[in-house]
Amino acid sequence: MTIYITSLSPEGLDFPNVELALSEPDGLLAMGGDLSCERLIEAYRHAVFPWFSEGQPLLWWSPKMRASINPEHPYISKSLKKLITRKTFQISVNQAFDDVIHACSLPRAAQTETWITAAMIDAYKNLHRRGHAHSIEVWCEGILVGGLYGVCVGSVFCGESMFHRASNASKIAFAALCAHFAEYGGKVIDCQMMTEHLQSLGVQENSRENFIIQLEQYRDAVISPACWQKQLLSL
């Protein structure tokens, strides 16, 4: 079966209306363009994100259902609360962005490849240098054992990926992001597509239409730059 999708111009930054995204594969909206900071920010402002593997064209997506959470309402299990109380881990913001994205890019169990390609890594490092992409790091005795990264658009944080090398370290990173982002007035954390891991943290599925209503409400609500200064966090 032939699939027809919009091919993005190298010059313009506009995306097609997300209502034109395909049902199968769910959310495929466009191809081409580039991974410039300007295009990526425009994508996130309109509920679109890039997702492709090495050797594929650059693909842009906006699925029918969106996984998101109010940062004031994560689910913290009893066992995770106990772990937080023990102070086993140390948590930081933007102290090791490059290390976090490289760790997230490694294939997971039962995977042979990753969607975080070299081009994606370079693009998000550039976003980080320009103050748009941020990381949460989890440390144990000075060793990076977990973390996550994403892009902040106004008071919406668009999470991209997380990893762990120690049990529950990615959950600690997510809980820390929620608490920290909420403290600075963050309104929505976008997790893109639902997984069992995200569901266990209180993330809920929302329709694309409802997510866009939230996005349009909060994408221009700027939060204090102090939120993303290099710093240590406590839970």
Phi, psi and omega in degrees: 000132179277134178249130179249121176227162182291136173261122185284143177284143175295338184271304184283158181253356185290144174254154174297159173303133184297342177294345179272358179298145182291154172275332180217110358289142187301118171095353181295121189248317187200170177222160175089203186077218180207181179250036177294156178304317185296317181290320180297316179297319178299320178299308182297328178291345182237026173066033180239145176216154179274146179199112181199161180256165178303133180092346176270159170294164178290118183248143181239139190228151170207084186293161183297324180249144183234135176269125181207169181208145167285122185297347177278353188227051172286159174264118179249109182293165179300319181293324178289323176299318179297319179296318178298318181297327181290343180059039179291325185250154170250146187234139179220167178241128171056028178265345182208051183304311183300319180294322180294313183292327177292321178294320178294333184282347182289139179303143178272177177304137180070011175247147177248351180214173181227150176276349179273084185284172177301321179295320178294318179301313180298319182296317183282332171297320178295318175300321179295315180299331181267007171086018182254329182253143188219159181229151169246129181246145176239128186239151171223114182053043175082002181252133179288118184240358179184168178166180178207164175215160179187189186238134179261125177236103185064236177252031173243128176255120182262098182289140181252310182198160175219163179212164172213144172242356175227145183306129176074004183295324178289328176293322176298317179299317181292317178298320179294318177301313181302311183296315183292314182295319179296322180301328181263013176090012176298141187251325185218138168248117179271124180250010176066274185238140186290140170227166177298323180299313180293320180299324180293344180261005177097004178291142182237154176274141182224151176291153177304320182299314180292322178298319181295324176301315177295316181300315180293331179287325191245352186291342178253005179274091187289136175259166183298136176301339179299337180302324188252012172292149176302127184194163173264147180241158173229147177249000000 
